[in-house]
């Protein structure tokens, strides 16, 4: 007689469960993984200042099962980072001034972790031969020698300790610079907002949030950039307050030499 043997129902169910688990593992999934990856040691961080437009974002990411990807997001940029033994890196192009970026780590089960940091691209302080300035709340405060108008306070001054003529003395404490309103500003039309400074011996320049450049001080060799395009005449005027350089836009970085200035545009030129 043929005798048929049947597995108990609980044994059969266990077998099906084990088979399903093996199939899920083979497909790269883990229905029991609910732990998100971890992110640490992000750099740059804490509003660190950089003078390079190309900024390398680095950090560490890990997962208790398997890490799938790390993506860096900043403004319109979204870059998949390279991962090597838990360390990752990606290169961002910074905007002038404050930059904030997010790091999103994802594991093979779809769990995500995000972390946010910030850095600053530009110079919030600069010094020339004997004058200096800082940017505070996107406004410029300057002090020091002003014999060419380089302190930007609206007048030429001299060294003078006589109390009766103290108003003509160089500013010896941080003094707010008055800047003509920039009607093209995306923030308002009453105040120009600045993100970076570049001073040399007796000339000064500043970059505003809209990518426009302003200059003042010694213009003897045309280093202020305030001449007229396609004009053979060089403007050698000494300006005592910031003047906007026309026909410039999308500037992200500025630098000064002794009698010249260099600018970097957002397109890399």
Secondary structure by P-SEA (a helix, b strand, c coil): cbbbbbccaaaaaaaaaaaaaaaaaaacccccccbbbbbccccccccccccccbbbbbbbbbbcccccbbbbbcccbbbbbbbccccccbbbbbcccbbbbbbbbbcccbbbbbbbbccccccccccccccccccccccccccccccccccccccccccccccccccccccccbbbbbbcccccccccccbbbbccccccccbbbbbccccccccccccccccccccccccccccccccccccccccccccccccccccbbbbbccccc
